[in-house]
Amino acid sequence: MKYLVLLVVLAIAIGIWRSRRAPDANASKTPAPPLALPQNMLACAHCGVHIPQADALMVGEQAYCCTEHRRLGPV
């Protein structure tokens, strides 16, 4: 019987503690903006590593991952 009373007192204490806690920081913020759209991936003409089109160094139709590979040219 005393364990049942202890359990009830514990449940009430936890309920009071949870209700008095500060609200979650994420609950009051505005929702996050939607994720950006996927980007096209291009293969480096020298090494074949795939990079986002926005980060690629373009020479004509050839895409390169860095200036060194752009200097060396396609394989």
N, C-alpha and C positions, 0 to 999 in steps of 0.2 A: 504494500500500500504506500509506504513512504517513497518508493521509487516512482510510482505513478504521480504523486504530488510533486516530486522533484522534476520529473519530465514536464509537467504542466507549467511549473514556475519557469523552467528553462525556456520553453516554447514562448511564453509570454514575454520574457526578457529579450529574447532574440527578436521577436516581432516589434517591440518598442524600440530596440536599438536600430533596426533596419528602417523604421519609419522616421526616425530623427536624423539619420545620416544625410549629408548634403546630396542633392541630386547629382546624378551622373553628369560629368562635364560634357560628354558627347550628346546628351539628351537635349540640352538647351541650345546647342549650336545649330546652324542651318545645315541642311543635308549637303554632303559633298557633291561637287559637280560631277557630271558623268565622265567616264574615262575617255581619253582621246581615241580617235579612230585609228585602226591599225595602219601601219605604213608599209609601203612596198619595200621589199628587201632585194638588194642587188648583190651579185657576186663580184668580188674584186677580180679584175682581168689578169692580175699577176698571181695572186695566191689562192683565190677562190673563196676567201672568207666572206660570209654574207653580212652586209651592213645595211642600216636603214637608208633609204634614198636621200633623206635630208642630210645625212652625214657623209655621203659619198662624194668623192672628188671626181667630177665628170670631165672626160676629154672626148668630145664627140659622143659616140654611143657607148664608149668604154667607161666603166666605173672602177674607181680605185679606193682602197681603204686608207691610204696614207700618201704623203707627198713622195716618200722614197719609192713606193711601188709605182706611182704615177711616173716618176723619173725613169725607172727601169723598163716600163712598158709591159705589154702583154707577154705571156710565156708562150 
